[in-house]
Amino acid sequence: MMRLGLIFFLIFLNAGPAPAGGNDKEIYIRENRLLEEELKLARKQDIYLVFNLREKTASLKARGLQLKKLPLKDFRYWGSPLGVKAYHLKRKSTLFEPGREVVSPGKTKNTDNFEIEALELADMPSKYAFVLDGGVRISIRPHAAGILLGMRNLLSWPIKFLTRPAAMFWNALRKKPYTVIDIVLDKNDAQTLYWSLVDGSGVIVYPP
């Protein structure tokens, strides 16, 4: 029992911004490999996402050009180091998926000015997760603004400090990789990221 408690304590101490580690040569090699991976994404027309945890930024890019740069309010890194490669978005996970109103066949709205409803930025969720290949998960939540959101965010961190180490320990026992990055953005920036990326989009993470 004491050994189990010690393991959880060590996991707790290791939670947070994970340093890249290694000497200058290793860091240089790693960053060059990531640049090569980004170059591969830039050769395509698709929008891709680059997280730079050292600079605390998220950049939406296409063809190597920066479309939008979003500042990270905070982040926390849990689990195994990320591979030196580009990941790809498998799916976006959120409690309430944005969607248009469903109209049953044979039924119409009682209005003379019926228009097709288009999804806009304001319809996008601000709290969700990007599930990437390789078992990597990037959790996004909005920066506290207002009493209710502030209270909810205040409660979410203690919960994560319990659930994240437990998941790390469980996956370590099963010898499976586990990497989660919790990221805090302004609400509008969080909605922009959700709106901009589609399944299959490339994601690169530069470590702190």
Beta strands, then each sheet from edge to edge (+ up, - down):
strand 1: 48-52
strand 2: 57-62
strand 3: 65-71
strand 4: 74-79
strand 5: 87-93
strand 6: 128-132
strand 7: 136-142
strand 8: 179-185
strand 9: 202-206
sheet 1: 3+ 2- 1+ 9+ 5- 6+ 7- 8- 4+
end
